[in-house]
Amino acid sequence: MTNFARVGLVARTGSDQVLESLRRVQNFLKSEKVTVLLEDKALDLLGESDEAAFTQEQMADKCDLVIAIGGDGNILGAARNFAPAGVPIL
């Protein structure tokens, strides 16, 4: 089994469901001692200012896995940005 030590979270839709899912995934990963990298748009949704924010291009060489939370467009956009770097997307 592959260990994912650095997981990126990307989210673009501002719905309550996306925000709740983003928070749950972030909290779970942190509880498992996984380093979480937040896309700048995901950080804006969370309203947190003490976390570092990254563009998807910056995240591509820093993540072992990316979790795209939101709709189809968000997943497709993440695939375009992370697939060339060989980063798996969930």
C-alpha positions in Angstrom: 0.0 0.0 0.0 1.2 3.5 -0.8 1.7 6.0 2.0 0.6 9.5 1.2 2.5 11.8 3.5 1.6 15.1 1.7 -2.0 15.4 0.4 -3.3 18.4 -1.4 -6.9 19.6 -1.2 -8.5 21.5 -4.0 -12.1 22.9 -3.9 -13.7 25.5 -6.0 -17.4 25.4 -5.4 -18.7 27.6 -2.6 -21.6 25.3 -1.5 -22.2 24.4 2.1 -21.8 20.7 1.2 -18.4 21.3 -0.4 -17.3 23.4 2.6 -18.4 20.7 5.1 -16.7 18.0 3.1 -13.5 20.0 2.8 -13.4 20.5 6.6 -14.0 16.9 7.3 -11.3 15.7 5.0 -8.8 18.2 6.3 -9.6 17.3 9.9 -9.3 13.6 9.2 -6.0 13.9 7.4 -4.5 16.1 10.2 -5.7 13.5 12.7 -3.7 10.9 10.8 -0.6 13.1 10.9 -0.7 13.7 7.1 0.7 17.0 5.9 -2.1 18.9 4.2 -1.5 21.4 1.4 -4.4 23.7 0.6 -5.0 25.2 -2.8 -5.6 29.0 -2.4 -9.2 28.7 -3.4 -9.8 25.9 -0.8 -8.1 28.1 1.8 -10.5 30.9 0.9 -13.5 28.6 1.4 -12.2 27.6 4.8 -11.6 31.2 5.8 -8.3 30.2 7.6 -5.4 32.6 7.6 -2.8 30.6 9.5 -2.3 28.1 6.7 -0.1 28.4 3.7 -1.9 28.6 0.3 -0.6 27.2 -2.9 -1.7 27.3 -6.6 -2.3 24.0 -8.2 0.9 24.5 -10.2 2.9 25.0 -7.0 1.3 21.9 -5.4 2.1 19.5 -8.3 5.6 18.8 -7.2 4.8 18.9 -3.5 1.9 16.4 -3.2 1.8 12.6 -3.1 -2.0 12.7 -3.7 -4.6 15.3 -4.4 -8.2 15.2 -3.3 -10.5 17.3 -5.4 -13.7 18.3 -3.5 -16.5 19.7 -5.6 -18.0 19.2 -9.0 -16.9 17.6 -12.2 -15.2 20.8 -13.4 -13.0 20.9 -10.3 -11.9 17.3 -10.8 -11.2 17.9 -14.5 -9.2 21.0 -13.8 -7.2 19.2 -11.2 -6.6 16.3 -13.6 -5.2 18.8 -16.2 -2.8 20.3 -13.7 -1.7 17.2 -11.7 -1.7 14.4 -14.3 1.4 15.6 -16.1 3.3 15.5 -12.8 2.0 12.0 -12.1 0.1 12.9 -9.0 -2.9 10.7 -8.3 -6.3 12.4 -7.9 -9.2 11.3 -5.7 
